[in-house]
Each structure stands twice: as structure tokens, then as C-alpha cells.
């Protein structure tokens, strides 16, 4: 499955940030032959932690996701869905 590494890495990092790790879910959507989008869902109170001040944590998660995607030869996007 495409994006398997991305899914595992994003899920791990996100679960370590939030208080309710059981409420975190990451879904991989294939956008094209070499593109995937990781859709991250977390509990409402934890979304602030996931996004961070001025989006710094979200940017870091996106950077990590792209590094994981490079291992699979893909381009990765991360969307935070509330």
C-alpha cells in the first residue's frame, strides 16, 4: 500500500503530542501515481496541540511526513481535519 510509512510516522508523532492518543486516526488517500495525502483526525481539545502556535507543530509534522514519503518515492501532504 502506498503511503504506509507516512501513515505510521504521522500517527506515531501525532499520538505522542496529544493527550488522548486513542482518538487519533490517520487515513491515507492516494491523490495520484506518486502522491498521497495523510488525513489526521484528533479529539477537538487536542487539535490545538497538533497544530501548535502559528502552525509550527503542523509544519513540523508535514516535514516529517515528506521525509517518510521520500523513502517510498512519493510526495506527501498532511491535512488536519476537525
Rosetta blueprint (number, residue, H / E / L):
1 X L
2 X L
3 X L
4 X H
5 X H
6 X H
7 X H
8 X H
9 X H
10 X H
11 X H
12 X H
13 X H
14 X H
15 X H
16 X H
17 X H
18 X L
19 X L
20 X L
21 X H
22 X H
23 X H
24 X L
25 X E
26 X E
27 X E
28 X E
29 X E
30 X E
31 X E
32 X E
33 X L
34 X L
35 X E
36 X E
37 X E
38 X E
39 X E
40 X E
41 X E
42 X L
43 X L
44 X H
45 X H
46 X H
47 X H
48 X H
49 X H
50 X H
51 X H
52 X L
53 X H
54 X H
55 X H
56 X H
57 X H
58 X H
59 X H
60 X H
61 X H
62 X H
63 X H
64 X H
65 X H
66 X H
67 X H
68 X H
69 X H
70 X H
71 X H
72 X H
73 X L
74 X L
75 X E
76 X E
77 X E
78 X E
79 X E
80 X E
81 X E
82 X L
